[in-house]
């Protein structure tokens, strides 16, 4: 399922995440989105999800550090 936008809402008892697909066509603004999935969850689960996403995002970002990107650029100049 592809989503490139999300909306979060909450009540005193639950959180609702709507995952939306926005379609872009050229230079125009995106058309109205289509909800591709709606997920309801408890506040406790949201807290665990935020922690897991934060941990994974940190690991992802550390793999894209400028030093590793520079080493890729060095190989591009190599004629072999």
Residue pairs with C-beta under 8 A, 6 or more apart in sequence:
1 19
1 36
1 37
2 21
2 36
3 19
3 20
3 21
3 36
3 37
4 20
4 21
4 22
5 19
5 20
5 21
5 22
5 33
6 17
6 18
6 19
6 20
7 17
7 18
7 20
8 15
8 16
8 17
8 18
9 15
9 16
9 18
10 16
10 43
13 42
13 43
14 40
14 41
14 42
14 43
15 40
15 41
15 42
15 43
15 46
16 38
16 39
16 40
17 38
17 39
17 41
18 35
18 37
18 38
19 35
19 36
19 37
19 38
19 39
20 33
20 34
20 35
20 36
21 33
21 34
21 36
22 30
22 31
22 33
23 30
23 31
23 33
23 34
24 30
24 31
25 31
41 49
